[in-house]
Amino acid sequence: MSAEQVPIASALDTSSLSSQSSALPLWDRISQWASENKAVVYSVAGIAVVVTGVGVVYYRSDTRMGSRDSGAEEKKRASKKERRKAKKEKEKEQTQAQPEATAEQGSQQRAATVEPDILEDLPQIDPSTVESLSDQERKEYASKLKVAGNKAYGDKSYNDAIDLYGKAILCKPDPIFYSNRAACYNALGNWDKVVEDTTAAIALDSEYVKALNRRANAYEHLEKFSEALLDYTASCIIDAFRNEQSAQSVERLLKKVAEAKGKAILDGKEKKLPSPTFVTNYLQSFRPRPRPDGLGEEAGLDENSGKGQMRAGLAAMEKKTGEGYDTASTAFDKALELRDLGEHEAFAYNMRGTFRYLRGENADALKDLDRSVEIQPSLTQSYIKRASMHLELGNRDGAAQDFEKAMEQKQDDPDIYYHRAQLHFILAEFAEAAKDYQKSIDLDKDFIFSHIQLGVTQYKMGSIASSMATFRRCIKNFDKTPDVYNYYGELLLDQQKYSEAIEKFETAVEMEKQTKPLCMNVLPLINKALALFQWKQDFQEAEKLCQKALIIDPECDIAVATMAQLLLQQGKVTEALKYFERAAELSRTEGEIVNALSYAEATRTQLEVQEKYPRLASRLQGMGGQLGAPGMR
């Protein structure tokens, strides 16, 4: 649609009376692979949806199907780029409320011009007189009343037009009359009446695209976003995804529905620690350090003292289990309540702030870290953790400033460079990230994750040979560390070297079992499941591996989301929806919740389409098959 004002008359249907779509973060890799191979995706209204770190990506089917407005739609497609570049949000809403006219708009306008006194020649129609009219008379009168209504609409005499369309409906209940009267109510902002009349039109013609779009627009104004999403979805299917604005409306509504539900979930969400897998991965992103002097097992500390609780918390953390982390979190809270921490007060605020952050209590966590650096500026880890929190909250400048402050205190702390590299990596500043990872290695070559992240960064930069060489050195120097094999396997999987990738994942799984039988990292199991799915479409074995991961770590959101995708690929839509909703419940931040809910709402809409429009459901299934994805629904 161009940026020009939409002609008033274009809102009306002028057709004739006969007329009737972490290192290399696992979610990121799933999404990347899906975009390239169109397999770990699913379709809703013929749109394949992939949730990435930046939102929802849509792949539209190229399928073309018949439509009553095909000529007009071909014209719209020809100028799609210009319309997308020029239109504003307000004009989008106007266009949804006032779809483009049919090819017969000109004849309607000429009819209105040829008969300027048409209102004087109109029959007097009311419920009592219409009964006496013959079928032919009703048809003729309905046609005259419609033309008069169109003229009144063009003159912005909306109430007169409403009366005239109402009389036309008495003569002949036609979907076009209801839809045109809805256009009048739309112009007056009477959204409930728009819904009422478009619903009547759709009841007479279930594939009336203009009425569906008009009702969707009204639902959106009434903030009934789920209903609007369903109507725009049905419109996309009927129009074979040729209407760019309807497709964009599906995307917009998915986001609105997910954001509204996500805010409600976040507001009512219990503040608790995420899965042990998540907590472990976060904590091990900092170099292991010995316990501070005076908090070791040899120290004679009263368990009911602040220092005693600090020692208990550190001991519980070392278990790396869900129960251990819960105990540690409680202990650090209690330590600061009991006070008497002496030289460990800044460290206590650091640890309580860390676990508050992990529970999603970002504001309180920042206060704790502020207090920590105030008491002991030399505790650089507090600056680093605060920088990570600033970054998650979108405060890039705050994060950069904290790294600078940390360097002022201790320029040779390798953790500073490692975590600043993470900042660059997230912002896709890969050259800068590689420099900082290398600096971290130069200062401490024994921290495995600096090597792993350097290899992944080289891969993202396109230096495949350098990346593979880095990982081979990692395996040589850290041959007993399962994370090396897991992340190396991910890069091999990205190159579709399935057999080698699976071998690396299996090695990582065995090492995890041997070294951490009660708290193993489940990511290698999930990676192996994805590899088997991509390579052999072995749904059964992939599901078993995901279920095993969920037995070990029931709150691992990545395992839950992967399970949902696998179920969806098999057409088990209802089961998949439950897992997507569970993934939203397990998410920590608003962005993560919205991403998970975008999947859930797209899946829910697919179910509703199948239930409400069975004919469209079969059409959608046919379109999905043409996307080339096995088991696509």
C-alpha positions as CSV (number, residue, x, y, z in Angstrom):
1,M,0.0,0.0,0.0
2,S,1.4,3.4,-0.9
3,A,1.6,6.2,1.6
4,E,-1.2,8.0,-0.2
5,Q,-4.6,8.5,1.5
6,V,-6.9,5.5,0.9
7,P,-9.9,6.6,-1.1
8,I,-13.1,6.5,1.0
9,A,-15.0,4.4,-1.6
10,S,-12.3,1.7,-1.5
11,A,-13.6,0.6,1.8
12,L,-16.8,-0.7,0.2
13,D,-17.2,-4.0,-1.6
14,T,-18.5,-3.0,-5.0
15,S,-18.7,-6.5,-6.6
16,S,-21.9,-7.6,-8.2
17,L,-24.7,-9.3,-6.3
18,S,-23.8,-12.6,-7.7
19,S,-20.1,-12.5,-6.4
20,Q,-19.2,-14.6,-3.5
21,S,-1.3,-17.6,6.0
22,S,25.4,-20.0,25.3
23,A,28.3,-20.6,23.2
24,L,26.5,-21.3,20.1
25,P,23.1,-21.0,21.9
26,L,21.0,-24.1,21.3
27,W,17.9,-22.0,20.5
28,D,19.9,-20.0,18.0
29,R,21.2,-23.1,16.3
30,I,17.8,-24.7,16.1
31,S,16.4,-21.6,14.5
32,Q,19.4,-21.2,12.1
33,W,19.1,-24.8,11.0
34,A,15.4,-24.4,10.5
35,S,15.7,-21.3,8.4
36,E,18.2,-23.1,6.1
37,N,16.5,-26.5,5.9
38,K,12.8,-25.6,6.7
39,A,12.5,-28.7,8.9
40,V,12.4,-27.7,12.6
41,V,9.6,-25.3,11.8
42,Y,5.8,-25.5,11.8
43,S,3.2,-23.8,9.8
44,V,0.2,-21.8,11.0
45,A,-1.9,-20.5,8.2
46,G,0.8,-21.7,5.8
47,I,3.4,-19.6,7.6
48,A,6.4,-21.5,9.0
49,V,7.4,-19.9,12.3
50,V,10.7,-19.9,13.9
51,V,11.4,-18.1,17.2
52,T,14.8,-16.6,17.3
53,G,16.6,-14.3,19.7
54,V,15.3,-11.4,17.8
55,G,11.6,-12.4,17.4
56,V,9.5,-14.5,15.2
57,V,10.6,-15.2,11.6
58,Y,8.1,-16.2,9.0
59,Y,8.6,-18.3,5.8
60,R,5.6,-17.8,3.5
61,S,4.5,-20.5,1.2
62,D,4.8,-19.8,-2.5
63,T,1.6,-21.7,-3.1
64,R,-0.9,-19.8,-5.3
65,M,-4.6,-20.5,-5.1
66,G,-7.7,-18.9,-6.6
67,S,-9.2,-15.8,-5.0
68,R,-12.1,-13.6,-5.9
69,D,-9.8,-10.6,-5.9
70,S,-6.9,-12.2,-7.7
71,G,-6.5,-9.4,-10.2
72,A,-6.2,-6.7,-7.6
73,E,-3.9,-8.9,-5.5
74,E,-1.5,-9.4,-8.5
75,K,-1.3,-5.6,-8.7
76,K,-0.6,-5.4,-5.0
77,R,2.2,-7.9,-5.3
78,A,3.9,-6.0,-8.1
79,S,4.3,-3.0,-5.8
80,K,4.9,-4.8,-2.6
81,K,8.4,-3.4,-1.9
82,E,7.2,0.1,-2.4
83,R,4.2,-0.4,-0.1
84,R,6.3,-2.0,2.6
85,K,8.8,0.7,2.6
86,A,6.3,3.6,2.7
87,K,3.5,2.6,4.9
88,K,3.2,3.7,8.5
89,E,1.5,1.9,11.4
90,K,-1.5,4.1,11.3
91,E,-2.0,3.5,7.6
92,K,-1.7,-0.2,8.2
93,E,-4.6,0.0,10.6
94,Q,-6.6,2.0,8.1
95,T,-5.9,-0.5,5.4
96,Q,-7.0,-3.4,7.6
97,A,-10.2,-1.6,8.4
98,Q,-10.6,-0.6,4.7
99,P,-9.3,-3.3,2.3
100,E,-8.8,-2.4,-1.3
101,A,-11.8,-2.2,-3.5
102,T,-12.5,-4.8,-6.2
103,A,-12.1,-4.2,-9.8
104,E,-15.8,-3.0,-10.1
105,Q,-15.3,0.0,-7.8
106,G,-15.3,2.3,-10.9
107,S,-18.7,1.0,-12.1
108,Q,-20.1,1.7,-8.6
109,Q,-18.9,5.2,-8.6
110,R,-20.2,5.8,-12.1
111,A,-23.6,4.5,-11.0
112,A,-23.7,6.9,-8.1
113,T,-22.7,9.8,-10.4
114,V,-25.3,9.0,-13.1
115,E,-28.1,9.0,-10.6
116,P,-27.6,12.1,-8.4
117,D,-31.2,12.0,-7.3
118,I,-31.2,8.3,-6.6
119,L,-32.5,8.8,-3.0
120,E,-35.7,10.2,-4.4
121,D,-36.5,7.1,-6.5
122,L,-35.9,4.6,-3.7
123,P,-38.6,2.2,-2.6
124,Q,-40.0,2.5,0.9
125,I,-38.9,-0.7,2.6
126,D,-39.6,-1.9,6.1
127,P,-40.2,-5.4,7.6
128,S,-43.9,-5.2,6.9
129,T,-43.7,-4.1,3.3
130,V,-40.9,-6.4,2.2
131,E,-43.0,-9.5,2.7
132,S,-45.3,-8.5,-0.2
133,L,-42.5,-8.1,-2.7
134,S,-41.7,-10.8,-5.3
135,D,-38.2,-12.3,-5.5
136,Q,-37.4,-10.2,-8.6
137,E,-38.5,-7.0,-6.9
138,R,-36.5,-7.8,-3.8
139,K,-33.4,-8.3,-5.9
140,E,-33.9,-5.1,-7.9
141,Y,-34.7,-3.0,-4.8
142,A,-31.7,-4.5,-3.0
143,S,-29.4,-3.4,-5.9
144,K,-30.8,0.1,-5.9
145,L,-30.5,0.4,-2.1
146,K,-26.9,-0.8,-2.2
147,V,-25.9,1.8,-4.9
148,A,-27.6,4.5,-2.8
149,G,-25.7,3.2,0.3
150,N,-22.4,3.3,-1.6
151,K,-23.1,6.9,-2.6
152,A,-24.0,7.9,1.0
153,Y,-20.8,6.2,2.2
154,G,-18.8,8.1,-0.4
155,D,-20.3,11.4,0.9
156,K,-19.4,10.3,4.5
157,S,-23.1,10.2,5.4
158,Y,-22.5,7.1,7.3
159,N,-25.7,6.9,9.3
160,D,-27.7,7.3,6.0
161,A,-25.6,4.6,4.5
162,I,-26.2,2.3,7.5
163,D,-30.0,2.8,7.0
164,L,-29.8,2.1,3.3
165,Y,-27.7,-1.1,3.7
166,G,-30.1,-2.2,6.4
167,K,-33.0,-1.9,4.0
168,A,-31.0,-3.8,1.3
169,I,-30.5,-6.6,3.8
170,L,-34.2,-6.8,4.4
171,C,-34.7,-7.3,0.7
172,K,-31.8,-9.7,0.3
173,P,-29.5,-10.8,3.1
174,D,-26.2,-10.6,1.2
175,P,-22.7,-10.8,2.7
176,I,-21.6,-7.8,0.8
177,F,-24.4,-5.6,2.3
178,Y,-23.4,-6.7,5.8
179,S,-19.7,-6.0,5.1
180,N,-20.4,-2.6,3.6
181,R,-22.6,-1.7,6.6
182,A,-19.7,-2.8,8.8
183,A,-17.5,-0.4,6.9
184,C,-19.8,2.4,8.0
185,Y,-19.6,1.3,11.6
186,N,-15.8,1.1,11.2
187,A,-15.7,4.7,10.0
188,L,-17.7,5.7,13.1
189,G,-15.5,3.6,15.4
190,N,-18.4,1.4,16.5
191,W,-16.3,-1.8,16.8
192,D,-18.9,-4.0,18.4
193,K,-21.3,-3.3,15.4
194,V,-18.4,-4.0,13.0
195,V,-18.0,-7.4,14.6
196,E,-21.7,-8.1,14.5
197,D,-22.1,-7.3,10.8
198,T,-18.9,-8.9,9.6
199,T,-19.9,-12.1,11.6
200,A,-23.2,-12.1,9.7
201,A,-21.4,-11.7,6.4
202,I,-19.0,-14.5,7.2
203,A,-21.9,-16.8,8.2
204,L,-23.2,-16.3,4.7
205,D,-19.8,-16.6,3.0
206,S,-17.1,-18.3,5.2
207,E,-14.3,-17.4,2.8
208,Y,-15.2,-13.7,2.5
209,V,-11.7,-12.2,2.9
210,K,-12.7,-8.6,3.2
211,A,-15.1,-9.3,6.0
212,L,-12.6,-11.5,7.8
213,N,-10.0,-8.7,7.6
214,R,-12.5,-6.1,8.7
215,R,-13.6,-8.2,11.7
216,A,-10.0,-8.8,12.6
217,N,-9.3,-5.1,12.6
218,A,-12.3,-4.5,14.9
219,Y,-11.3,-7.3,17.2
220,E,-7.8,-5.7,17.4
221,H,-9.4,-2.3,18.4
222,L,-11.4,-4.2,21.0
223,E,-8.1,-5.7,22.3
224,K,-9.4,-9.2,21.5
225,F,-6.1,-10.2,20.0
226,S,-6.6,-13.9,19.9
227,E,-9.8,-13.5,17.9
228,A,-8.1,-11.1,15.6
229,L,-5.2,-13.5,15.1
230,L,-7.6,-16.3,14.1
231,D,-9.4,-14.1,11.5
232,Y,-6.2,-12.8,9.9
233,T,-4.9,-16.4,9.8
234,A,-8.0,-17.6,8.0
235,S,-7.7,-14.7,5.6
236,C,-4.1,-15.6,4.8
237,I,-5.1,-19.2,4.0
238,I,-8.0,-18.2,1.7
239,D,-5.9,-15.6,-0.1
240,A,-3.0,-18.1,-0.5
241,F,-0.7,-15.7,1.3
242,R,-0.8,-13.1,-1.5
243,N,-1.9,-10.3,0.8
244,E,1.2,-9.0,2.4
245,Q,-0.7,-6.8,4.9
246,S,-2.7,-9.8,6.3
247,A,0.5,-11.8,6.7
248,Q,2.2,-8.9,8.6
249,S,-0.9,-8.6,10.7
250,V,-0.5,-12.3,11.7
251,E,3.0,-11.5,12.8
252,R,1.9,-8.4,14.7
253,L,-0.9,-10.2,16.4
254,L,1.2,-13.1,17.4
255,K,3.5,-10.6,19.2
256,K,0.7,-8.8,20.8
257,V,-1.0,-11.9,22.1
258,A,2.3,-13.3,23.4
259,E,3.3,-10.0,25.0
260,A,-0.1,-9.6,26.8
261,K,0.0,-13.2,28.1
262,G,3.7,-12.9,28.8
263,K,3.3,-9.9,31.0
264,A,0.5,-11.7,33.0
265,I,2.8,-14.7,33.4
266,L,5.7,-12.6,34.5
267,D,3.6,-10.6,37.0
268,G,2.3,-13.8,38.6
269,K,5.4,-15.8,38.3
270,E,6.9,-17.3,41.4
271,K,10.5,-16.1,41.9
272,K,12.5,-19.3,41.9
273,L,15.7,-20.6,40.5
274,P,15.8,-21.9,36.9
275,S,16.9,-25.4,36.1
276,P,20.2,-26.8,37.5
277,T,21.5,-26.9,34.0
278,F,21.0,-23.1,33.6
279,V,22.4,-22.3,37.0
280,T,25.5,-24.5,36.5
281,N,26.2,-23.0,33.1
282,Y,26.0,-19.5,34.5
283,L,28.2,-20.1,37.6
284,Q,30.9,-22.0,35.6
285,S,31.2,-19.0,33.3
286,F,33.4,-17.6,36.1
287,R,36.7,-19.1,36.9
288,P,36.6,-21.4,39.9
289,R,38.2,-19.8,42.9
290,P,39.0,-21.2,46.4
291,R,36.7,-20.3,49.2
292,P,37.7,-17.0,50.9
293,D,39.9,-17.4,54.0
294,G,37.9,-18.1,57.1
295,L,35.0,-19.8,55.2
296,G,36.7,-23.2,54.7
297,E,35.6,-26.5,56.4
298,E,38.4,-26.2,58.9
299,A,37.1,-22.9,60.3
300,G,35.2,-23.2,63.6
301,L,32.0,-21.4,62.6
302,D,28.6,-21.3,64.2
303,E,26.0,-22.5,61.6
304,N,23.6,-19.9,62.9
305,S,26.0,-17.0,62.3
306,G,26.4,-15.0,59.1
307,K,29.7,-16.5,58.3
308,G,28.4,-20.0,59.1
309,Q,25.6,-19.5,56.6
310,M,28.0,-18.3,54.0
311,R,30.1,-21.5,54.4
312,A,26.9,-23.6,54.2
313,G,25.9,-21.8,51.0
314,L,29.2,-22.3,49.3
315,A,29.2,-26.0,50.3
316,A,25.7,-26.5,48.9
317,M,26.7,-24.8,45.6
318,E,29.4,-27.4,45.1
319,K,26.8,-30.2,44.8
320,K,25.6,-28.6,41.5
321,T,22.1,-30.0,42.0
322,G,18.7,-28.3,42.1
323,E,18.4,-29.0,45.8
324,G,21.9,-27.7,46.5
325,Y,21.3,-24.5,44.6
326,D,18.1,-23.9,46.6
327,T,19.9,-24.5,49.8
328,A,22.7,-22.1,48.8
329,S,20.2,-19.4,47.8
330,T,18.5,-19.6,51.2
331,A,21.8,-19.6,53.1
332,F,23.1,-16.4,51.4
333,D,19.8,-14.7,52.2
334,K,20.1,-15.7,55.8
335,A,23.7,-14.8,56.1
336,L,22.9,-11.1,55.4
337,E,20.0,-11.2,57.8
338,L,22.3,-12.5,60.6
339,R,25.0,-10.0,59.7
340,D,28.4,-10.2,61.6
341,L,30.1,-11.0,58.3
342,G,33.2,-8.9,58.8
343,E,35.5,-8.9,55.8
344,H,33.1,-11.1,53.9
345,E,30.2,-8.6,53.7
346,A,30.9,-7.5,50.1
347,F,31.2,-11.2,49.0
348,A,27.9,-12.0,50.8
349,Y,26.2,-9.2,48.8
350,N,27.8,-10.6,45.6
351,M,26.5,-14.1,46.2
352,R,23.0,-13.0,47.3
353,G,22.9,-10.7,44.2
354,T,23.9,-13.6,42.0
355,F,21.1,-15.8,43.2
356,R,18.6,-13.0,43.1
357,Y,19.5,-12.5,39.5
358,L,19.1,-16.1,38.7
359,R,15.6,-16.0,40.3
360,G,14.7,-13.1,38.1
361,E,14.8,-10.4,40.8
362,N,16.9,-8.1,38.7
363,A,16.2,-4.8,40.6
364,D,17.1,-6.3,44.0
365,A,20.1,-8.1,42.5
366,L,21.5,-4.8,41.1
367,K,21.1,-3.2,44.6
368,D,23.1,-6.0,46.1
369,L,25.9,-5.7,43.6
370,D,25.9,-1.9,44.0
371,R,26.4,-2.4,47.7
372,S,29.1,-5.0,47.1
373,V,31.3,-2.7,45.0
374,E,30.6,0.1,47.4
375,I,32.0,-1.9,50.3
376,Q,34.9,-3.5,48.4
377,P,35.7,-1.9,45.0
378,S,38.5,-4.5,44.4
379,L,35.9,-7.3,44.1
380,T,35.9,-7.2,40.3
381,Q,33.5,-10.1,40.0
382,S,30.7,-7.8,41.3
383,Y,31.3,-5.4,38.5
384,I,31.3,-8.2,35.9
385,K,28.1,-9.7,37.2
386,R,26.5,-6.3,37.3
387,A,27.6,-5.7,33.7
388,S,25.8,-9.0,32.6
389,M,22.6,-7.8,34.3
390,H,22.8,-4.4,32.6
391,L,23.2,-6.2,29.3
392,E,20.2,-8.4,29.9
393,L,18.2,-5.3,30.7
394,G,19.3,-3.7,27.5
395,N,21.7,-1.2,29.1
396,R,24.7,-1.7,26.8
397,D,26.4,1.5,28.0
398,G,26.0,0.5,31.7
399,A,27.6,-2.9,30.9
400,A,30.6,-1.3,29.1
401,Q,31.1,1.1,32.0
402,D,31.2,-1.7,34.5
403,F,33.8,-3.6,32.5
404,E,35.9,-0.4,32.5
405,K,35.5,0.0,36.3
406,A,36.5,-3.6,36.8
407,M,39.7,-3.1,34.7
408,E,40.5,0.0,36.8
409,Q,40.6,-2.3,39.8
410,K,42.4,-5.3,38.3
411,Q,43.5,-5.1,34.7
412,D,44.9,-8.6,34.6
413,D,41.6,-10.4,35.7
414,P,40.9,-12.8,32.9
415,D,37.2,-13.0,33.9
416,I,36.8,-9.3,32.8
417,Y,38.0,-10.1,29.3
418,Y,36.0,-13.3,29.0
419,H,32.7,-11.6,30.0
420,R,33.4,-8.5,27.9
421,A,33.9,-10.9,25.0
422,Q,30.5,-12.3,25.8
423,L,29.1,-8.8,25.4
424,H,30.7,-8.4,22.0
425,F,29.6,-11.9,20.9
426,I,25.9,-11.2,21.8
427,L,26.1,-7.9,19.8
428,A,27.7,-9.8,16.9
429,E,30.9,-7.9,17.2
430,F,32.9,-11.1,16.6
431,A,36.3,-9.6,15.8
432,E,36.3,-7.7,19.2
433,A,35.0,-10.8,20.9
434,A,37.8,-12.9,19.5
435,K,40.4,-10.4,20.8
436,D,39.0,-10.5,24.3
437,Y,38.7,-14.3,24.4
438,Q,42.3,-14.6,23.3
439,K,43.3,-12.1,26.0
440,S,41.5,-14.1,28.6
441,I,43.4,-17.2,27.4
442,D,46.7,-15.4,27.6
443,L,46.0,-14.5,31.2
444,D,44.8,-18.0,32.1
445,K,45.2,-20.8,29.7
446,D,43.5,-23.3,32.0
447,F,39.9,-22.0,31.7
448,I,38.3,-24.2,29.1
449,F,35.4,-21.9,28.2
450,S,37.6,-19.2,26.9
451,H,39.0,-21.7,24.4
452,I,35.5,-23.0,23.5
453,Q,34.1,-19.6,23.0
454,L,37.1,-18.5,20.9
455,G,36.4,-21.5,18.6
456,V,32.8,-20.7,18.3
457,T,33.5,-17.1,17.5
458,Q,36.0,-18.1,14.8
459,Y,33.3,-20.2,13.3
460,K,30.7,-17.4,13.4
461,M,33.3,-15.2,11.6
462,G,33.6,-17.8,8.8
463,S,37.0,-19.0,9.8
464,I,36.0,-22.6,9.8
465,A,39.5,-24.1,9.5
466,S,40.7,-22.0,12.5
467,S,37.7,-22.9,14.5
468,M,38.1,-26.7,13.9
469,A,41.8,-26.4,14.8
470,T,40.9,-24.6,18.1
471,F,38.6,-27.4,19.0
472,R,41.1,-30.1,18.1
473,R,43.6,-28.4,20.5
474,C,40.8,-28.2,23.1
475,I,40.3,-32.0,22.9
476,K,44.0,-32.6,23.2
477,N,44.5,-30.3,26.2
478,F,41.1,-30.8,27.9
479,D,40.3,-34.4,26.9
480,K,38.4,-35.1,30.1
481,T,36.0,-32.1,29.9
482,P,32.6,-33.1,28.4
483,D,31.8,-29.5,27.3
484,V,34.5,-29.6,24.7
485,Y,32.9,-32.5,23.0
486,N,29.4,-31.1,23.3
487,Y,30.3,-27.8,21.6
488,Y,32.5,-29.3,19.0
489,G,29.7,-31.6,18.2
490,E,27.4,-28.6,17.7
491,L,29.7,-27.2,15.1
492,L,30.0,-30.5,13.3
493,L,26.2,-30.8,13.3
494,D,26.0,-27.3,11.8
495,Q,28.2,-28.6,8.9
496,Q,25.8,-31.6,8.6
497,K,28.6,-34.1,9.6
498,Y,26.0,-36.1,11.5
499,S,27.9,-39.2,12.3
500,E,30.9,-37.3,13.8
501,A,28.6,-34.9,15.7
502,I,26.7,-37.8,17.3
503,E,29.9,-39.5,18.3
504,K,31.0,-36.3,20.1
505,F,27.6,-35.9,21.8
506,E,27.8,-39.5,23.0
507,T,31.3,-39.0,24.4
508,A,30.0,-35.9,26.3
509,V,27.1,-37.9,27.7
510,E,29.3,-40.7,29.0
511,M,31.7,-38.2,30.6
512,E,28.8,-36.4,32.2
513,K,27.5,-39.7,33.6
514,Q,30.9,-40.6,35.0
515,T,31.9,-37.3,36.5
516,K,28.5,-35.9,37.6
517,P,26.0,-38.8,37.8
518,L,23.5,-36.8,40.0
519,C,23.8,-33.4,38.2
520,M,24.8,-34.1,34.6
521,N,24.4,-31.4,32.0
522,V,21.6,-32.5,29.7
523,L,22.5,-30.4,26.7
524,P,24.5,-33.2,25.0
525,L,21.4,-35.4,25.2
526,I,19.3,-32.7,23.6
527,N,21.9,-32.1,20.9
528,K,22.0,-35.8,20.1
529,A,18.2,-35.8,19.8
530,L,18.3,-32.9,17.3
531,A,21.1,-34.6,15.3
532,L,19.0,-37.8,15.0
533,F,16.0,-35.8,13.9
534,Q,17.9,-33.8,11.3
535,W,19.8,-36.8,10.0
536,K,17.3,-39.6,10.0
537,Q,14.0,-38.1,11.1
538,D,14.2,-40.6,13.9
539,F,11.4,-39.1,16.0
540,Q,11.1,-42.0,18.4
541,E,14.7,-42.0,19.5
542,A,14.8,-38.2,19.6
543,E,11.8,-38.1,21.9
544,K,13.3,-40.7,24.2
545,L,16.5,-38.6,24.6
546,C,14.4,-35.5,25.3
547,Q,12.4,-37.4,27.9
548,K,15.5,-38.7,29.5
549,A,16.8,-35.1,29.7
550,L,13.6,-34.0,31.4
551,I,13.8,-36.9,33.9
552,I,17.3,-35.6,34.9
553,D,16.4,-31.9,34.8
554,P,12.6,-31.5,34.7
555,E,12.8,-27.7,34.4
556,C,15.2,-27.5,31.5
557,D,13.4,-25.1,29.2
558,I,15.5,-26.1,26.1
559,A,14.5,-29.8,26.6
560,V,10.9,-28.8,26.9
561,A,10.9,-26.6,23.8
562,T,12.8,-29.2,21.8
563,M,10.2,-31.8,22.8
564,A,7.4,-29.5,21.6
565,Q,9.1,-29.1,18.2
566,L,9.5,-32.8,17.8
567,L,5.8,-33.4,18.7
568,L,4.7,-30.7,16.3
569,Q,6.7,-32.2,13.4
570,Q,4.7,-35.4,13.9
571,G,1.4,-33.6,13.8
572,K,0.8,-34.0,17.5
573,V,-0.3,-30.4,17.8
574,T,-2.3,-30.6,21.1
575,E,0.6,-32.3,22.9
576,A,3.1,-29.8,21.4
577,L,1.0,-26.9,22.7
578,K,1.3,-28.2,26.3
579,Y,5.1,-28.3,26.0
580,F,5.3,-24.8,24.5
581,E,3.2,-23.4,27.3
582,R,5.4,-25.3,29.8
583,A,8.5,-23.7,28.1
584,A,6.9,-20.2,28.7
585,E,6.4,-21.1,32.4
586,L,10.1,-22.1,32.8
587,S,11.5,-19.0,31.0
588,R,13.2,-16.4,33.2
589,T,12.9,-13.1,31.4
590,E,10.0,-11.4,29.6
591,G,11.8,-11.8,26.2
592,E,12.2,-15.5,26.7
593,I,8.5,-15.9,27.8
594,V,7.3,-13.9,24.8
595,N,9.4,-16.1,22.4
596,A,8.0,-19.3,24.0
597,L,4.4,-17.9,23.9
598,S,4.8,-16.9,20.2
599,Y,5.2,-20.6,19.5
600,A,2.3,-21.5,21.8
601,E,-0.1,-19.0,20.2
602,A,0.8,-20.0,16.7
603,T,0.2,-23.6,17.6
604,R,-3.1,-22.7,19.4
605,T,-4.3,-20.8,16.3
606,Q,-3.5,-23.7,14.1
607,L,-5.7,-25.9,16.3
608,E,-8.5,-23.3,16.2
609,V,-8.3,-23.1,12.4
610,Q,-8.6,-26.8,12.1
611,E,-11.7,-26.8,14.4
612,K,-13.5,-23.7,13.1
613,Y,-12.6,-23.9,9.4
614,P,-12.2,-27.6,8.6
615,R,-12.1,-26.8,4.8
616,L,-9.3,-24.4,5.4
617,A,-7.5,-26.9,7.6
618,S,-7.2,-29.4,4.7
619,R,-6.1,-26.6,2.4
620,L,-3.4,-25.6,5.0
621,Q,-2.2,-29.1,5.2
622,G,-1.7,-29.2,1.5
623,M,0.3,-25.9,1.6
624,G,2.4,-27.2,4.5
625,G,3.4,-30.2,2.4
626,Q,4.8,-27.9,-0.2
627,L,7.3,-26.3,2.2
628,G,9.3,-29.5,2.1
629,A,9.3,-30.3,5.7
630,P,8.5,-33.8,6.9
631,G,5.3,-34.1,8.9
632,M,4.5,-30.4,8.4
633,R,1.1,-29.4,9.5
